[in-house]
Amino acid sequence: MTDVGELTKQGFRPYRKTTITYAKQMPTGFAVRLLNGDIIYGRAGDYACVSPEDNERWVVNREIFNRSYNIALNTETLKTGSFQHRLVRQGFKPFQKHQFTWAKKLDFPMIVKTIEGDVSAKAGDYLCVGIEGEQWPQNGARFEANYVRVEGV
């Protein structure tokens, strides 16, 4: 479980994701190549996730996904042939993350040991912490485009 007091002392702040994630639960183990070239691995039952905004892909552990995401009411009309339409045809569904992500901007490059494998981060990226204390880095521009700071937590 995430210790909010300790995270705050370490400079982490709470954020809420504002964009929709398309995800599909995978029946077998799988690998995903991130936009930075790193490869991470999911186990059977984990979720393959895709951002339709920038085509970034990632893996979320099944238990963490089920506690962090809700199916999104699809309020957009999916144009035939659109990226979202193609994802839905491949079995992906739209989800909204409802749990906070604790994050802080990195001042230096580092390798982050994630549940799914080692991932490179550079200065200006964000180090994120989830509900089970799991960590992952996220590109700075991508994070700032997809998350908003939550005040008063």
MDTraj code that builds the backbone (N, CA, C; nanometers):
import mdtraj as md
import numpy as np

residues = "MET THR ASP VAL GLY GLU LEU THR LYS GLN GLY PHE ARG PRO TYR ARG LYS THR THR ILE THR TYR ALA LYS GLN MET PRO THR GLY PHE ALA VAL ARG LEU LEU ASN GLY ASP ILE ILE TYR GLY ARG ALA GLY ASP TYR ALA CYS VAL SER PRO GLU ASP ASN GLU ARG TRP VAL VAL ASN ARG GLU ILE PHE ASN ARG SER TYR ASN ILE ALA LEU ASN THR GLU THR LEU LYS THR GLY SER PHE GLN HIS ARG LEU VAL ARG GLN GLY PHE LYS PRO PHE GLN LYS HIS GLN PHE THR TRP ALA LYS LYS LEU ASP PHE PRO MET ILE VAL LYS THR ILE GLU GLY ASP VAL SER ALA LYS ALA GLY ASP TYR LEU CYS VAL GLY ILE GLU GLY GLU GLN TRP PRO GLN ASN GLY ALA ARG PHE GLU ALA ASN TYR VAL ARG VAL GLU GLY VAL".split()
xyz = np.array([
    [0.0838, -0.1186, 0.0000],
    [0.0000, 0.0000, 0.0000],
    [0.0880, 0.1246, 0.0000],
    [0.0427, 0.2296, -0.0605],
    [0.1165, 0.3538, -0.0721],
    [0.1063, 0.4334, 0.0580],
    [0.2216, 0.4753, 0.1138],
    [0.2271, 0.5585, 0.2337],
    [0.2312, 0.7044, 0.1887],
    [0.1169, 0.7713, 0.1958],
    [0.1016, 0.9070, 0.1452],
    [0.1952, 1.0043, 0.2166],
    [0.2084, 0.9919, 0.3475],
    [0.2959, 1.0809, 0.4235],
    [0.4407, 1.0690, 0.3787],
    [0.4863, 0.9475, 0.3595],
    [0.6238, 0.9248, 0.3156],
    [0.6454, 0.9760, 0.1740],
    [0.5492, 0.9515, 0.0852],
    [0.5606, 1.0016, -0.0521],
    [0.5694, 1.1543, -0.0544],
    [0.4865, 1.2194, 0.0256],
    [0.4868, 1.3655, 0.0316],
    [0.6225, 1.4161, 0.0800],
    [0.6781, 1.3520, 0.1824],
    [0.8108, 1.3907, 0.2329],
    [0.9174, 1.3784, 0.1243],
    [0.9024, 1.2808, 0.0358],
    [1.0001, 1.2575, -0.0706],
    [0.9763, 1.3466, -0.1933],
    [0.8764, 1.4356, -0.1865],
    [0.8525, 1.5291, -0.2958],
    [0.7500, 1.4839, -0.3985],
    [0.6839, 1.3715, -0.3749],
    [0.5785, 1.3254, -0.4657],
    [0.4511, 1.4031, -0.4388],
    [0.3724, 1.4250, -0.5453],
    [0.2444, 1.4934, -0.5350],
    [0.1387, 1.4111, -0.6072],
    [0.0106, 1.4230, -0.5644],
    [-0.0956, 1.3440, -0.6284],
    [-0.1428, 1.4056, -0.7596],
    [-0.1675, 1.3183, -0.8564],
    [-0.2177, 1.3580, -0.9880],
    [-0.3316, 1.2652, -1.0278],
    [-0.4188, 1.3171, -1.1135],
    [-0.5281, 1.2371, -1.1696],
    [-0.5103, 1.2326, -1.3205],
    [-0.5224, 1.1123, -1.3758],
    [-0.5131, 1.0971, -1.5207],
    [-0.6424, 1.1463, -1.5843],
    [-0.6294, 1.2248, -1.6905],
    [-0.7469, 1.2860, -1.7527],
    [-0.7865, 1.2210, -1.8846],
    [-0.7018, 1.1354, -1.9379],
    [-0.7277, 1.0768, -2.0694],
    [-0.7742, 0.9320, -2.0573],
    [-0.8334, 0.8832, -2.1639],
    [-0.8836, 0.7457, -2.1705],
    [-0.7704, 0.6518, -2.2111],
    [-0.7677, 0.5357, -2.1461],
    [-0.6739, 0.4288, -2.1792],
    [-0.7527, 0.3163, -2.2440],
    [-0.7035, 0.2646, -2.3543],
    [-0.7633, 0.1459, -2.4150],
    [-0.6828, 0.0263, -2.3663],
    [-0.7528, -0.0763, -2.3161],
    [-0.6833, -0.1907, -2.2568],
    [-0.7512, -0.3217, -2.2942],
    [-0.6700, -0.4250, -2.2914],
    [-0.7170, -0.5599, -2.3235],
    [-0.6457, -0.6574, -2.2310],
    [-0.7242, -0.7422, -2.1632],
    [-0.6642, -0.8450, -2.0783],
    [-0.6099, -0.9552, -2.1675],
    [-0.4843, -0.9910, -2.1444],
    [-0.4160, -1.0855, -2.2318],
    [-0.4209, -1.2266, -2.1741],
    [-0.4510, -1.3262, -2.2572],
    [-0.4643, -1.4646, -2.2090],
    [-0.3300, -1.5340, -2.1837],
    [-0.2224, -1.4830, -2.2424],
    [-0.0899, -1.5440, -2.2270],
    [0.0118, -1.4345, -2.1969],
    [0.1314, -1.4749, -2.1585],
    [0.2381, -1.3784, -2.1373],
    [0.2679, -1.3033, -2.2664],
    [0.3179, -1.1805, -2.2544],
    [0.3410, -1.0980, -2.3723],
    [0.4489, -0.9947, -2.3433],
    [0.5017, -0.9352, -2.4484],
    [0.6027, -0.8303, -2.4373],
    [0.5523, -0.7047, -2.5072],
    [0.5937, -0.5895, -2.4569],
    [0.5559, -0.4604, -2.5144],
    [0.6825, -0.3760, -2.5279],
    [0.7029, -0.3200, -2.6459],
    [0.8140, -0.2259, -2.6660],
    [0.7608, -0.0847, -2.6444],
    [0.8219, -0.0143, -2.5490],
    [0.7842, 0.1236, -2.5196],
    [0.8386, 0.2174, -2.6272],
    [0.7853, 0.3384, -2.6330],
    [0.8319, 0.4351, -2.7323],
    [0.9807, 0.4664, -2.7164],
    [1.0342, 0.4537, -2.5930],
    [1.1771, 0.4802, -2.5722],
    [1.2651, 0.3611, -2.6104],
    [1.2031, 0.2510, -2.6557],
    [1.2776, 0.1333, -2.6992],
    [1.2889, 0.0234, -2.5953],
    [1.2630, 0.0540, -2.4683],
    [1.2683, -0.0493, -2.3643],
    [1.1574, -0.1520, -2.3876],
    [1.1812, -0.2750, -2.3419],
    [1.0815, -0.3815, -2.3530],
    [1.0394, -0.4217, -2.2120],
    [0.9075, -0.4281, -2.1912],
    [0.8536, -0.4747, -2.0639],
    [0.7662, -0.5963, -2.0905],
    [0.7373, -0.6721, -1.9841],
    [0.6703, -0.8013, -1.9997],
    [0.5475, -0.8122, -1.9101],
    [0.4420, -0.8674, -1.9674],
    [0.3208, -0.8942, -1.8924],
    [0.2998, -1.0437, -1.8794],
    [0.2306, -1.0818, -1.7740],
    [0.1965, -1.2228, -1.7527],
    [0.0539, -1.2483, -1.7996],
    [0.0196, -1.3732, -1.8133],
    [-0.1182, -1.4087, -1.8487],
    [-0.2123, -1.3417, -1.7491],
    [-0.3152, -1.2747, -1.7995],
    [-0.4119, -1.2048, -1.7151],
    [-0.3830, -1.0577, -1.6969],
    [-0.2604, -1.0139, -1.7246],
    [-0.2273, -0.8715, -1.7167],
    [-0.2904, -0.7981, -1.8349],
    [-0.2884, -0.6663, -1.8290],
    [-0.3510, -0.5842, -1.9321],
    [-0.2472, -0.5175, -2.0217],
    [-0.2692, -0.5265, -2.1514],
    [-0.1941, -0.4486, -2.2489],
    [-0.2720, -0.3188, -2.2658],
    [-0.2035, -0.2054, -2.2493],
    [-0.2692, -0.0748, -2.2536],
    [-0.2120, 0.0098, -2.3666],
    [-0.2983, 0.0947, -2.4231],
    [-0.2592, 0.1816, -2.5334],
    [-0.3222, 0.3192, -2.5127],
    [-0.2434, 0.4228, -2.5383],
    [-0.2940, 0.5594, -2.5383],
    [-0.3235, 0.5996, -2.6817],
    [-0.4495, 0.6301, -2.7154],
    [-0.4796, 0.6691, -2.8525],
    [-0.4203, 0.8053, -2.8905],
    [-0.3833, 0.8870, -2.7916],
    [-0.3265, 1.0184, -2.8214],
    [-0.1883, 1.0095, -2.8847],
    [-0.1058, 0.9159, -2.8369],
    [0.0327, 0.9107, -2.8852],
    [0.0816, 0.7689, -2.9170],
    [-0.0073, 0.6709, -2.9102],
    [0.0237, 0.5316, -2.9407],
    [0.1238, 0.4696, -2.8429],
    [0.1448, 0.5318, -2.7264],
    [0.2300, 0.4697, -2.6244],
    [0.1590, 0.3449, -2.5748],
    [0.2380, 0.2430, -2.5449],
    [0.1852, 0.1155, -2.4962],
    [0.2542, 0.0806, -2.3658],
    [0.1841, 0.0106, -2.2789],
    [0.2422, -0.0318, -2.1518],
    [0.1630, -0.1493, -2.0980],
    [0.2100, -0.2035, -1.9873],
    [0.1507, -0.3206, -1.9234],
    [0.1069, -0.2814, -1.7832],
    [-0.0096, -0.3309, -1.7398],
    [-0.0528, -0.3124, -1.6017],
    [-0.0893, -0.4492, -1.5452],
    [-0.0323, -0.4788, -1.4289],
    [-0.0633, -0.6006, -1.3546],
    [-0.2149, -0.6127, -1.3350],
    [-0.2675, -0.7325, -1.3481],
    [-0.4124, -0.7566, -1.3424],
    [-0.4774, -0.7011, -1.2150],
    [-0.4213, -0.7322, -1.0977],
    [-0.4826, -0.6882, -0.9721],
    [-0.4809, -0.5357, -0.9602],
    [-0.3696, -0.4756, -0.9992],
    [-0.3583, -0.3297, -0.9928],
    [-0.4544, -0.2652, -1.0924],
    [-0.4640, -0.3199, -1.2118],
    [-0.5567, -0.2659, -1.3120],
    [-0.6999, -0.2695, -1.2587],
    [-0.7404, -0.3830, -1.2044],
    [-0.8780, -0.3983, -1.1573],
    [-0.9113, -0.3032, -1.0433],
    [-0.8104, -0.2616, -0.9656],
    [-0.8322, -0.1670, -0.8557],
    [-0.8186, -0.0217, -0.8995],
    [-0.7626, 0.0027, -1.0173],
    [-0.7296, 0.1393, -1.0577],
    [-0.8138, 0.1949, -1.1721],
    [-0.8754, 0.1093, -1.2522],
    [-0.9458, 0.1529, -1.3723],
    [-1.0913, 0.1091, -1.3706],
    [-1.1767, 0.1926, -1.4272],
    [-1.3170, 0.1591, -1.4515],
    [-1.3431, 0.1694, -1.6007],
    [-1.4355, 0.0872, -1.6480],
    [-1.4737, 0.0970, -1.7886],
    [-1.5267, 0.2388, -1.8118],
    [-1.4870, 0.2999, -1.9205],
    [-1.5286, 0.4370, -1.9512],
    [-1.6572, 0.4337, -2.0323],
    [-1.7443, 0.5260, -2.0004],
    [-1.8619, 0.5418, -2.0849],
    [-1.8121, 0.6046, -2.2131],
    [-1.8344, 0.5376, -2.3214],
    [-1.7810, 0.5854, -2.4482],
    [-1.8707, 0.6957, -2.5020],
    [-1.8307, 0.8209, -2.4738],
    [-1.9114, 0.9352, -2.5154],
    [-1.8718, 0.9865, -2.6528],
    [-1.7631, 0.9311, -2.7066],
    [-1.7191, 0.9763, -2.8387],
    [-1.7731, 0.8833, -2.9471],
    [-1.7961, 0.9392, -3.0611],
    [-1.8367, 0.8586, -3.1754],
    [-1.7101, 0.8138, -3.2458],
    [-1.6924, 0.6842, -3.2520],
    [-1.5713, 0.6319, -3.3142],
    [-1.5894, 0.6261, -3.4648],
    [-1.5084, 0.7025, -3.5337],
    [-1.5123, 0.7003, -3.6790],
    [-1.4560, 0.5688, -3.7285],
    [-1.5190, 0.5104, -3.8266],
    [-1.4674, 0.3893, -3.8885],
    [-1.3271, 0.4173, -3.9399],
    [-1.2354, 0.3306, -3.9043],
    [-1.0972, 0.3474, -3.9482],
    [-1.0119, 0.4299, -3.8543],
    [-1.0723, 0.4934, -3.7524],
    [-0.9929, 0.5712, -3.6560],
    [-0.9098, 0.4757, -3.5712],
    [-0.8084, 0.5290, -3.5079],
    [-0.7217, 0.4480, -3.4221],
    [-0.8035, 0.3810, -3.3118],
    [-0.8932, 0.4576, -3.2474],
    [-0.9765, 0.4011, -3.1413],
    [-1.0664, 0.2897, -3.1954],
    [-1.1222, 0.3105, -3.3141],
    [-1.2081, 0.2097, -3.3760],
    [-1.1293, 0.0811, -3.4018],
    [-1.0066, 0.0955, -3.4511],
    [-0.9223, -0.0227, -3.4761],
    [-0.8889, -0.0938, -3.3457],
    [-0.8644, -0.0183, -3.2384],
    [-0.8367, -0.0809, -3.1085],
    [-0.9565, -0.1625, -3.0605],
    [-1.0755, -0.1049, -3.0708],
    [-1.1971, -0.1748, -3.0285],
    [-1.2168, -0.3018, -3.1112],
    [-1.1905, -0.2941, -3.2405],
    [-1.2032, -0.4131, -3.3262],
    [-1.1037, -0.5215, -3.2868],
    [-0.9909, -0.4828, -3.2241],
    [-0.8907, -0.5796, -3.1780],
    [-0.9183, -0.6281, -3.0359],
    [-1.0316, -0.5872, -2.9774],
    [-1.0694, -0.6355, -2.8446],
    [-1.0328, -0.5431, -2.7299],
    [-0.9784, -0.4256, -2.7592],
    [-0.9475, -0.3285, -2.6543],
    [-1.0744, -0.2541, -2.6160],
    [-1.0826, -0.2128, -2.4880],
    [-1.1974, -0.1373, -2.4390],
    [-1.1464, -0.0088, -2.3743],
    [-1.2292, 0.0975, -2.3765],
    [-1.1873, 0.2230, -2.3136],
    [-1.2054, 0.2191, -2.1615],
    [-1.1019, 0.2645, -2.0897],
    [-1.1042, 0.2694, -1.9437],
    [-1.0585, 0.4063, -1.8967],
    [-1.1082, 0.4450, -1.7781],
    [-1.0641, 0.5676, -1.7125],
    [-0.9981, 0.5287, -1.5807],
    [-0.8796, 0.5799, -1.5565],
    [-0.8115, 0.5540, -1.4296],
    [-0.8744, 0.6413, -1.3219],
    [-0.9147, 0.5793, -1.2094],
    [-0.9795, 0.6556, -1.1033],
    [-0.8917, 0.6717, -0.9801],
    [-0.7828, 0.5989, -0.9693],
    [-0.6909, 0.6125, -0.8561],
    [-0.5902, 0.7237, -0.8836],
    [-0.5460, 0.7897, -0.7771],
    [-0.4393, 0.8892, -0.7918],
    [-0.3101, 0.8217, -0.8324],
    [-0.2274, 0.8952, -0.9046],
    [-0.0891, 0.8582, -0.9298],
    [-0.0043, 0.9616, -0.8567],
    [0.0870, 0.9156, -0.7744],
    [0.1797, 1.0060, -0.7065],
    [0.3019, 1.0176, -0.7958],
    [0.3506, 1.1400, -0.8168],
    [0.4608, 1.1587, -0.9109],
    [0.5482, 1.2765, -0.8715],
    [0.6724, 1.2702, -0.9180],
    [0.7634, 1.3839, -0.9057],
    [0.8544, 1.3857, -1.0274],
    [0.8936, 1.5076, -1.0658],
    [0.9806, 1.5266, -1.1820],
    [1.1229, 1.4893, -1.1441],
    [1.1893, 1.4148, -1.2332],
    [1.3263, 1.3699, -1.2080],
    [1.4279, 1.4759, -1.2493],
    [1.5298, 1.4918, -1.1671],
    [1.6387, 1.5852, -1.1955],
    [1.7553, 1.5172, -1.2649],
    [1.7529, 1.3845, -1.2734],
    [1.8650, 1.3085, -1.3284],
    [1.8128, 1.1807, -1.3927],
    [1.8874, 1.1243, -1.4862],
    [1.8440, 0.9977, -1.5477],
    [1.8583, 0.8821, -1.4494],
    [1.7772, 0.7795, -1.4697],
    [1.7844, 0.6609, -1.3839],
    [1.7163, 0.5429, -1.4527],
    [1.7432, 0.4238, -1.4006],
    [1.6722, 0.3030, -1.4419],
    [1.5724, 0.2713, -1.3320],
    [1.4460, 0.2571, -1.3699],
    [1.3403, 0.2276, -1.2733],
    [1.3054, 0.0798, -1.2837],
    [1.3079, 0.0125, -1.1690],
    [1.2711, -0.1288, -1.1617],
    [1.1193, -0.1366, -1.1471],
    [1.0499, -0.1654, -1.2578],
    [0.9047, -0.1762, -1.2553],
    [0.8659, -0.3230, -1.2372],
    [0.7402, -0.3478, -1.2122],
    [0.6901, -0.4853, -1.2022],
    [0.7165, -0.5606, -1.3321],
    [0.7115, -0.4891, -1.4441],
    [0.7206, -0.5515, -1.5763],
    [0.8616, -0.5523, -1.6348],
    [0.9584, -0.4939, -1.5652],
    [1.0965, -0.4915, -1.6137],
    [1.1606, -0.3554, -1.5943],
    [1.2891, -0.3460, -1.6217],
    [1.3630, -0.2204, -1.6072],
    [1.3260, -0.1230, -1.7193],
    [1.3042, 0.0036, -1.6821],
    [1.2677, 0.1067, -1.7786],
    [1.3571, 0.2290, -1.7557],
    [1.4102, 0.2828, -1.8653],
    [1.4967, 0.4010, -1.8600],
    [1.4143, 0.5272, -1.8419],
    [1.4678, 0.6178, -1.7598],
    [1.4070, 0.7500, -1.7429],
    [1.5175, 0.8531, -1.7575],
    [1.4816, 0.9697, -1.8091],
    [1.5802, 1.0764, -1.8247],
    [1.5393, 1.1953, -1.7379],
    [1.6307, 1.2874, -1.7181],
    [1.5985, 1.4097, -1.6447],
    [1.4806, 1.4773, -1.7141],
    [1.3832, 1.5230, -1.6342],
    [1.2627, 1.5850, -1.6892],
    [1.1458, 1.4902, -1.7007],
    [1.1716, 1.3585, -1.6943],
    [1.0633, 1.2606, -1.6887],
    [1.0049, 1.2616, -1.5477],
    [0.8932, 1.1940, -1.5302],
    [0.8307, 1.1824, -1.3989],
    [0.8464, 1.0400, -1.3470],
    [0.8760, 1.0282, -1.2184],
    [0.8737, 0.8997, -1.1509],
    [0.7364, 0.8892, -1.0860],
    [0.6617, 0.7859, -1.1210],
    [0.5247, 0.7672, -1.0746],
    [0.5178, 0.6514, -0.9760],
    [0.4242, 0.6629, -0.8806],
    [0.4012, 0.5579, -0.7821],
    [0.2512, 0.5300, -0.7781],
    [0.2154, 0.4014, -0.7854],
    [0.0751, 0.3613, -0.7858],
    [0.0257, 0.3135, -0.6513],
    [-0.0938, 0.2558, -0.6507],
    [-0.1641, 0.2200, -0.5269],
    [-0.0965, 0.1113, -0.4453],
    [-0.0152, 0.0294, -0.5061],
    [0.0564, -0.0752, -0.4337],
    [0.2036, -0.0396, -0.4125],
    [0.2388, 0.0864, -0.4389],
    [0.3772, 0.1290, -0.4254],
    [0.4608, 0.0979, -0.5482],
    [0.3973, 0.0442, -0.6517],
    [0.4692, 0.0129, -0.7755],
    [0.5158, 0.1408, -0.8423],
    [0.6320, 0.1358, -0.9042],
    [0.6898, 0.2547, -0.9664],
    [0.7057, 0.2350, -1.1157],
    [0.6973, 0.3489, -1.1894],
    [0.7249, 0.3492, -1.3325],
    [0.7594, 0.4919, -1.3731],
    [0.8435, 0.5074, -1.4726],
    [0.8715, 0.6420, -1.5221],
    [0.7763, 0.6767, -1.6364],
    [0.7594, 0.8061, -1.6585],
    [0.6790, 0.8499, -1.7713],
    [0.7425, 0.9753, -1.8312],
    [0.7488, 0.9789, -1.9625],
    [0.8032, 1.0928, -2.0339],
    [0.7395, 1.2214, -1.9810],
    [0.8220, 1.3249, -1.9597],
    [0.7744, 1.4487, -1.9003],
    [0.6614, 1.5150, -1.9769],
    [0.6785, 1.5329, -2.1071],
    [0.5752, 1.5984, -2.1881],
    [0.4468, 1.5157, -2.1889],
    [0.4608, 1.3845, -2.1980],
    [0.3440, 1.2959, -2.1987],
    [0.2690, 1.3039, -2.0657],
    [0.3441, 1.3011, -1.9553],
    [0.2815, 1.3094, -1.8237],
    [0.2048, 1.4408, -1.8099],
    [0.2694, 1.5515, -1.8456],
    [0.2060, 1.6823, -1.8305],
    [0.0838, 1.6986, -1.9204],
    [0.0779, 1.6259, -2.0311],
    [-0.0381, 1.6320, -2.1206],
    [-0.1543, 1.5455, -2.0725],
    [-0.1258, 1.4446, -1.9894],
    [-0.2282, 1.3461, -1.9530],
    [-0.2710, 1.3467, -1.8065],
    [-0.2033, 1.4252, -1.7232],
    [-0.2329, 1.4263, -1.5788],
    [-0.2508, 1.5692, -1.5296],
    [-0.3349, 1.5860, -1.4271],
    [-0.3503, 1.7143, -1.3607],
    [-0.3243, 1.6949, -1.2120],
    [-0.2622, 1.7963, -1.1527],
    [-0.2310, 1.7918, -1.0098],
    [-0.3603, 1.8009, -0.9298],
    [-0.3689, 1.7228, -0.8233],
    [-0.4840, 1.7237, -0.7337],
    [-0.4431, 1.8001, -0.6074],
    [-0.5150, 1.9039, -0.5780],
    [-0.4853, 1.9867, -0.4599],
    [-0.5663, 1.9384, -0.3395],
    [-0.5140, 1.9630, -0.2202],
    [-0.5874, 1.9349, -0.0979],
    [-0.5907, 1.7901, -0.0538],
    [-0.4970, 1.7096, -0.1047],
    [-0.4932, 1.5683, -0.0630],
    [-0.3909, 1.5513, 0.0447],
])
top = md.Topology()
chain = top.add_chain()
for i, resn in enumerate(residues, 1):
    res = top.add_residue(resn, chain, resSeq=i)
    for name in ("N", "CA", "C"):
        top.add_atom(name, md.element.get_by_symbol(name[0]), res)
traj = md.Trajectory(xyz[None], top)
